[in-house]
Amino acid sequence: MKKQVNELKDLQRDLASKHGFLTPSASRQSSQIDADFEKLMKDGYIIIENLLSKEELDHIRNEVSPLLNRSGRNNFEGVKTQRIYDVFSKTRAIDRLADHPRILGLMDKLFMPNYLMSQAQVINILPGEEAQLLHMDDGNYPIPRPRPPLGAATVWAIDDFTELNGATEVIPGSHQWGEDRNGNRDETIPAAMPAGSVVFFLASTWHGGGANRSEASRLAVTCQYCEPYLRQQENFSLELSKDTIRELSPELRSLVGYSIHPPFWGMVDGKHPLRLID
């Protein structure tokens, strides 16, 4: 029997609900996440320490180090900074960072269900690198500020982050600024934290990579997320093969775009994209 659609809510309960995954989950709710979220919305960022073990950090270093063979093409990427793009095609080493429940718990509170990953990178800042241009990650969406954030980002410390070795710098409270104000370096503070920790900040928060004035490199992983109705920075649909998609967790499949924003944004031939890999 053909289904009768009488109102728009019927559509939202149809294609998206059959395969929906990244909806708020009881397993990702806790008083700690509530406290994290309160601080995040007040300051525009939060540092969460010691989420990864030494063994996990060693595994990530061993997996990504052979892939660090290309430096930045401009001073924004960093001429003395190595970056790995299309990470999910090349290694499974950062999957747990991308879909970490402590992070997704915050995302559940920030954005609409079935939010997306916008991009993922491995970033290695080498000695002598200059400070990155301060910016907002959602600054290129043409929606005037002040406004709610359209995305959020994590920067995971695979090495210790210090003021000397290029720790990410943030401007507290800058997520609330309007169009008339830009970030200045003297307003920043370094996100100093031990290896295995993460700084989580709103995409409307002014930030940038710091200068590396030390004698050692500084390795990090960044995962950025956005509302489900926005275009992602990274085109995962072209990057990731079906075989790679099958290797990902259900959460990560949804994050890279194998999901539906109700009623049918993201469909393939009128069907949910997960049907492509069934």
C-alpha positions as CSV (number, residue, x, y, z in Angstrom):
1,M,0.0,0.0,0.0
2,K,1.2,3.5,-0.9
3,K,1.9,5.7,2.1
4,Q,-0.3,8.8,2.4
5,V,1.5,12.1,3.1
6,N,-0.8,14.7,4.6
7,E,1.7,17.2,6.0
8,L,5.4,17.9,5.9
9,K,6.0,16.1,9.2
10,D,5.0,12.9,7.5
11,L,7.9,13.4,5.1
12,Q,10.3,14.0,8.0
13,R,9.2,10.7,9.6
14,D,9.7,8.8,6.4
15,L,13.1,8.5,4.6
16,A,15.2,10.1,7.3
17,S,13.8,8.3,10.2
18,K,14.2,4.8,8.7
19,H,18.0,5.1,8.7
20,G,18.6,8.1,10.9
21,F,21.5,7.6,13.3
22,L,23.1,10.8,14.7
23,T,20.1,11.8,16.8
24,P,20.6,12.8,20.4
25,S,21.5,9.6,22.3
26,A,21.1,8.7,26.0
27,S,24.5,7.0,25.9
28,R,26.0,10.4,25.1
29,Q,24.4,12.3,27.9
30,S,26.0,13.0,31.3
31,S,26.4,15.7,33.9
32,Q,30.0,16.1,32.7
33,I,28.9,16.8,29.1
34,D,26.3,19.3,30.5
35,A,29.1,21.1,32.4
36,D,31.3,21.0,29.3
37,F,28.5,22.5,27.2
38,E,27.9,25.3,29.7
39,K,31.5,26.4,29.6
40,L,31.7,26.0,25.8
41,M,28.8,28.4,25.3
42,K,30.2,30.9,27.8
43,D,33.8,31.0,26.5
44,G,33.5,29.7,22.9
45,Y,35.9,26.8,23.6
46,I,36.7,24.2,26.2
47,I,39.8,22.0,26.8
48,I,39.1,18.4,27.9
49,E,42.3,16.7,29.1
50,N,43.5,13.1,28.9
51,L,41.0,11.4,26.7
52,L,43.5,9.3,24.8
53,S,45.9,6.8,26.3
54,K,49.7,6.5,25.6
55,E,49.0,3.4,23.6
56,E,46.4,5.2,21.4
57,L,48.8,8.2,20.9
58,D,51.6,5.9,19.9
59,H,49.3,4.1,17.4
60,I,48.3,7.4,15.8
61,R,51.9,8.6,15.5
62,N,53.0,5.3,14.0
63,E,50.1,5.3,11.5
64,V,50.3,8.9,10.3
65,S,54.0,9.6,10.4
66,P,54.7,7.9,7.0
67,L,51.9,10.0,5.4
68,L,53.4,13.4,6.4
69,N,55.2,14.1,3.1
70,R,53.7,17.4,2.0
71,S,54.1,20.9,3.3
72,G,51.6,23.8,3.1
73,R,51.1,25.8,-0.1
74,N,50.7,29.2,1.5
75,N,51.1,30.8,4.9
76,F,47.6,29.9,6.0
77,E,48.3,26.2,5.5
78,G,51.8,26.9,6.8
79,V,54.9,26.7,4.7
80,K,56.6,24.8,7.5
81,T,53.5,22.7,8.4
82,Q,52.7,19.2,7.1
83,R,49.1,18.3,6.5
84,I,47.3,15.1,5.6
85,Y,44.1,15.5,3.7
86,D,41.5,12.8,2.9
87,V,42.6,11.0,6.1
88,F,39.8,8.5,6.2
89,S,40.9,7.0,2.9
90,K,44.4,6.5,4.2
91,T,44.1,5.3,7.8
92,R,41.6,4.2,10.4
93,A,43.9,5.7,13.1
94,I,41.8,8.8,13.8
95,D,38.3,7.3,13.6
96,R,37.9,7.2,17.4
97,L,38.7,10.9,17.6
98,A,36.1,11.8,14.9
99,D,33.3,9.9,16.6
100,H,34.4,10.1,20.2
101,P,31.3,10.0,22.5
102,R,32.5,12.9,24.6
103,I,32.6,15.1,21.4
104,L,29.4,13.8,19.9
105,G,27.7,14.4,23.2
106,L,28.5,18.1,22.8
107,M,27.5,18.0,19.1
108,D,24.1,16.5,20.1
109,K,23.5,19.6,22.2
110,L,24.8,22.1,19.6
111,F,23.2,21.1,16.3
112,M,20.3,19.5,14.5
113,P,20.2,15.7,14.3
114,N,22.4,14.1,11.6
115,Y,24.9,16.9,11.7
116,L,27.9,16.4,9.4
117,M,31.7,16.3,9.5
118,S,33.0,19.2,7.5
119,Q,36.6,18.1,7.2
120,A,39.3,16.1,9.0
121,Q,43.1,16.7,8.8
122,V,46.4,15.7,10.5
123,I,48.5,18.7,11.1
124,N,52.2,18.7,12.0
125,I,53.7,22.1,12.8
126,L,57.5,22.1,12.3
127,P,60.0,24.2,14.1
128,G,60.2,27.8,12.8
129,E,56.6,28.0,11.6
130,E,55.0,31.4,12.1
131,A,51.6,31.9,13.7
132,Q,48.6,31.2,11.5
133,L,46.2,34.0,10.4
134,L,43.4,34.3,12.9
135,H,40.1,33.2,11.6
136,M,36.6,31.7,12.2
137,D,35.9,28.3,10.7
138,D,32.3,29.3,9.7
139,G,33.3,32.8,8.5
140,N,32.8,32.0,4.8
141,Y,29.1,31.3,5.3
142,P,27.3,34.6,4.3
143,I,25.2,34.9,7.4
144,P,25.8,38.1,9.5
145,R,27.2,37.9,13.0
146,P,26.4,37.8,15.8
147,R,24.6,34.5,15.3
148,P,24.6,30.9,16.6
149,P,27.6,28.9,15.4
150,L,27.2,26.9,12.2
151,G,29.9,24.5,13.0
152,A,32.4,23.4,15.7
153,A,35.9,21.9,15.7
154,T,38.2,19.8,17.7
155,V,42.0,19.9,17.7
156,W,43.5,16.8,19.4
157,A,46.9,17.1,20.9
158,I,48.9,14.0,19.8
159,D,52.0,15.8,21.2
160,D,51.9,18.1,24.2
161,F,50.6,21.6,23.2
162,T,52.7,24.4,24.7
163,E,53.0,28.1,24.2
164,L,56.3,27.6,22.5
165,N,55.5,24.7,20.1
166,G,52.5,26.1,18.3
167,A,49.5,25.3,20.5
168,T,46.2,26.4,18.9
169,E,45.4,29.9,20.1
170,V,41.8,31.0,20.8
171,I,40.1,34.3,21.8
172,P,37.7,33.6,24.7
173,G,34.2,35.1,24.1
174,S,34.9,36.0,20.5
175,H,32.0,33.7,19.4
176,Q,29.7,36.5,20.5
177,W,31.3,39.2,18.4
178,G,29.5,41.0,15.6
179,E,30.6,41.9,12.1
180,D,32.4,45.0,13.3
181,R,35.2,43.2,15.2
182,N,38.1,41.0,14.1
183,G,40.5,39.0,16.2
184,N,43.9,40.4,17.2
185,R,46.9,38.3,18.3
186,D,47.2,40.1,21.7
187,E,43.7,38.9,22.6
188,T,44.6,35.2,22.2
189,I,45.4,32.6,24.8
190,P,47.2,29.3,24.0
191,A,45.3,26.0,24.4
192,A,48.2,24.5,26.3
193,M,47.3,20.9,27.2
194,P,49.0,17.5,27.6
195,A,49.1,14.9,24.7
196,G,45.8,13.0,24.6
197,S,43.7,16.1,25.3
198,V,41.4,18.0,23.0
199,V,40.4,21.7,22.5
200,F,36.8,21.9,21.3
201,F,35.7,25.3,20.0
202,L,32.7,26.8,18.2
203,A,33.3,27.6,14.5
204,S,32.4,31.2,15.3
205,T,35.3,31.5,17.8
206,W,38.4,33.4,16.5
207,H,41.4,31.1,16.6
208,G,44.6,30.1,14.8
209,G,47.6,27.9,15.0
210,G,50.4,29.3,17.1
211,A,54.1,29.9,16.1
212,N,56.4,27.0,16.7
213,R,59.4,28.5,18.5
214,S,60.6,25.2,19.9
215,E,63.1,22.7,18.4
216,A,60.5,19.9,17.9
217,S,57.4,19.4,15.8
218,R,53.8,19.5,17.2
219,L,51.4,16.8,15.9
220,A,47.7,17.3,16.0
221,V,44.4,15.9,14.5
222,T,41.5,18.2,13.7
223,C,37.9,17.2,13.0
224,Q,35.4,19.9,12.1
225,Y,31.6,19.5,12.1
226,C,28.7,21.5,10.7
227,E,24.9,21.7,10.7
228,P,23.3,19.0,8.4
229,Y,22.0,21.6,5.9
230,L,25.3,23.1,5.1
231,R,27.9,22.2,2.4
232,Q,30.9,20.5,3.9
233,Q,34.4,21.8,3.3
234,E,35.6,18.3,2.3
235,N,33.9,16.3,-0.4
236,F,33.7,12.9,1.3
237,S,31.4,11.6,-1.3
238,L,34.1,11.7,-4.0
239,E,37.0,10.9,-1.6
240,L,35.7,7.7,0.1
241,S,35.1,4.5,-1.7
242,K,32.2,2.2,-0.8
243,D,34.7,-0.3,0.7
244,T,36.1,2.5,3.0
245,I,32.5,3.5,4.0
246,R,31.9,-0.1,5.0
247,E,34.9,0.1,7.4
248,L,33.6,3.1,9.3
249,S,31.4,3.1,12.4
250,P,27.7,3.8,11.9
251,E,28.3,7.2,13.5
252,L,31.1,8.1,11.2
253,R,29.2,6.9,8.1
254,S,26.5,9.4,9.1
255,L,29.0,12.1,9.8
256,V,30.7,12.0,6.3
257,G,27.3,12.2,4.6
258,Y,25.7,8.8,4.5
259,S,22.7,10.2,6.2
260,I,19.5,12.2,5.4
261,H,18.6,15.7,6.6
262,P,14.8,15.6,6.7
263,P,12.9,15.3,4.6
264,F,15.2,14.1,1.9
265,W,18.4,16.2,1.6
266,G,21.3,13.8,0.8
267,M,19.2,11.2,-1.1
268,V,20.6,9.1,-3.9
269,D,18.1,8.1,-6.6
270,G,15.3,8.8,-4.2
271,K,16.7,6.5,-1.5
272,H,18.8,6.8,1.6
273,P,22.5,6.7,0.7
274,L,23.2,3.8,3.0
275,R,21.3,1.7,0.5
276,L,24.4,2.1,-1.8
277,I,26.5,-0.1,0.5
278,D,23.9,-2.6,1.6
